[in-house]
Amino acid sequence: MAEDLVREETRKKVSAGLDPILTVQMAHAQGIGHLYRRDKKGRYSRIEDQAQIDAIVAKGLKKDRDGGTYYIFAKDPSVHAFVELMNRALGKPKQPVDVTVTGRVDIVATLQLARDRLAQARAAGRLGPSLAPGAAKSEG
């Protein structure tokens, strides 16, 4: 009961914050780009302000007035992120299973051998109370 309540509260909290998470996961599935500025001394700094990125891109990524140059480093799209998004949005597709059985089992003969062993154990008194004929089943 308490576990169901915790699960439901967790589900509500996750659902409330889902929009930014989905946006980031979708970007990850599509591929992520990062804009960096390299100064005259060769040090890189990441530019995270979207307005600044838009202004730099609009100018054509030319050198800035301080002699810095700009670089875009991209991360390839993530197939794993895409698969996870699709599985959660549409449900995981059923995977066909190919089962190949080699060899041969005669189930009737196997069951008969088991019955014979059970009868021998009963006759020899080697059965515990739960396997003895007519033993009461315990509830639990």
Secondary structure, 3 states (H helix, E strand, C coil): CHHHHHHHHHHHHHHHCHHHHHHHHHHHHHCEEEEEEECCCCCEEEECCHHHHHHHHHHCCCCCCCCCEEEEEEECCCHHHHHHHHHHHHCCCCCCCCCCCCCCCCHHHHHHHHHHHHHHHHHHCCCCCCCCCCCCCCCC
